[in-house]
């Protein structure tokens, strides 16, 4: 298994153990992972008990490219909210649930980490 194939397991393990920076070397290649801090949890008193929040993570490390979605936009499950550029490739950031975009956690052009929180969607 290569280092890149291990990303799906490394990032969650790093979060579980409180590791924010990790460098791994294999042969003549090295991989450095730096996780962004998780978004602060919202204050429970500011929302009605029936409101659910979904955090939308970055699909990969790269450059965040904002689309037309803004706070207050209504989205459906599967909608493309933005893109993350990895070299010449643009990966879509997909809404995991329908609802209203409550918060945008990154700005256009920001470098984002693997699974860094990018949006918060509220739904009832």
C-alpha positions as CSV (number, residue, x, y, z in Angstrom):
1,X,0.0,0.0,0.0
2,X,1.4,3.4,-1.0
3,X,1.4,6.5,1.2
4,X,-1.3,8.1,-0.9
5,X,-3.5,5.0,-0.6
6,X,-3.3,5.4,3.2
7,X,-4.7,8.9,3.3
8,X,-8.3,7.7,4.0
9,X,-7.0,6.0,7.2
10,X,-4.3,8.4,8.2
11,X,-6.3,11.6,8.5
12,X,-9.0,10.1,10.8
13,X,-6.4,8.4,12.9
14,X,-4.5,11.6,13.3
15,X,-7.6,13.4,14.5
16,X,-8.5,10.6,16.9
17,X,-5.0,10.8,18.5
18,X,-4.7,14.6,18.5
19,X,-1.9,14.7,15.9
20,X,-2.0,17.7,13.6
21,X,1.3,17.3,11.7
22,X,2.8,14.1,10.3
23,X,5.7,13.4,7.8
24,X,6.2,9.9,6.4
25,X,9.0,8.9,4.1
26,X,9.1,5.9,1.7
27,X,12.1,5.3,-0.5
28,X,12.8,8.7,-2.1
29,X,9.3,10.1,-1.6
30,X,7.9,11.9,1.5
31,X,4.4,12.9,2.4
32,X,3.6,15.6,4.9
33,X,0.1,15.9,6.3
34,X,-1.0,19.0,8.3
35,X,-4.6,18.9,9.5
36,X,-6.6,22.1,9.9
37,X,-8.3,22.6,13.2
38,X,-11.9,21.3,13.3
39,X,-14.6,23.9,13.1
40,X,-15.8,25.1,16.5
41,X,-19.0,23.4,17.6
42,X,-22.0,25.7,17.4
43,X,-23.6,26.9,20.6
44,X,-26.6,24.6,21.2
45,X,-28.8,27.4,22.6
46,X,-28.8,29.3,19.3
47,X,-30.6,26.6,17.3
48,X,-33.9,24.9,17.7
49,X,-33.6,21.3,18.9
50,X,-34.9,19.9,15.6
51,X,-32.2,21.6,13.5
52,X,-29.4,19.3,12.2
53,X,-26.0,20.5,11.1
54,X,-23.9,18.7,8.5
55,X,-20.2,19.7,8.0
56,X,-19.1,19.4,4.4
57,X,-15.4,18.3,4.2
58,X,-12.8,18.9,1.5
59,X,-12.5,15.9,-0.7
60,X,-8.7,16.3,-0.9
61,X,-5.8,18.7,-0.1
62,X,-5.7,21.5,-2.6
63,X,-6.9,25.1,-3.4
64,X,-10.5,25.9,-2.5
65,X,-12.6,27.5,-5.3
66,X,-15.9,29.0,-4.3
67,X,-18.9,28.7,-6.6
68,X,-22.1,30.6,-6.5
69,X,-23.2,29.1,-3.1
70,X,-23.3,31.6,-0.2
71,X,-24.6,31.6,3.3
72,X,-28.4,31.4,3.1
73,X,-28.4,29.4,-0.2
74,X,-30.7,26.4,-0.3
75,X,-29.0,23.2,-1.5
76,X,-30.1,19.6,-2.2
77,X,-28.3,16.4,-1.4
78,X,-25.6,15.9,-4.1
79,X,-25.4,19.5,-5.2
80,X,-21.9,20.8,-6.1
81,X,-21.1,23.6,-3.6
82,X,-17.6,24.5,-4.7
83,X,-14.4,22.8,-6.0
84,X,-11.0,21.9,-4.7
85,X,-8.2,22.2,-7.2
86,X,-5.4,19.6,-7.1
87,X,-3.0,20.7,-9.8
88,X,-5.0,20.7,-13.1
89,X,-7.9,18.6,-11.5
90,X,-11.0,20.2,-10.0
91,X,-12.7,18.0,-7.5
92,X,-16.3,18.8,-6.6
93,X,-17.3,19.6,-3.0
94,X,-20.7,17.8,-2.7
95,X,-23.5,18.5,-0.3
96,X,-24.1,15.4,1.9
97,X,-27.6,16.6,2.8
98,X,-30.1,19.1,1.7
99,X,-30.8,22.3,3.7
100,X,-29.6,25.8,4.0
101,X,-25.9,26.8,3.9
102,X,-25.3,28.2,7.3
103,X,-21.6,28.9,7.2
104,X,-18.8,29.0,4.6
105,X,-15.5,28.1,6.5
106,X,-13.0,28.8,3.7
107,X,-12.4,31.6,1.3
108,X,-11.7,31.4,-2.4
109,X,-8.1,30.6,-3.0
110,X,-7.4,29.2,0.5
111,X,-5.2,26.1,0.7
112,X,-7.3,23.4,2.4
113,X,-6.4,20.1,3.9
114,X,-7.8,16.7,3.4
115,X,-11.2,16.5,5.0
116,X,-10.9,20.1,6.3
117,X,-14.4,21.5,7.0
118,X,-15.6,23.8,4.2
119,X,-19.3,24.4,4.8
120,X,-22.0,23.9,7.5
121,X,-25.5,23.0,6.2
122,X,-28.5,23.2,8.5
123,X,-31.6,21.1,7.9
124,X,-34.7,20.2,9.8
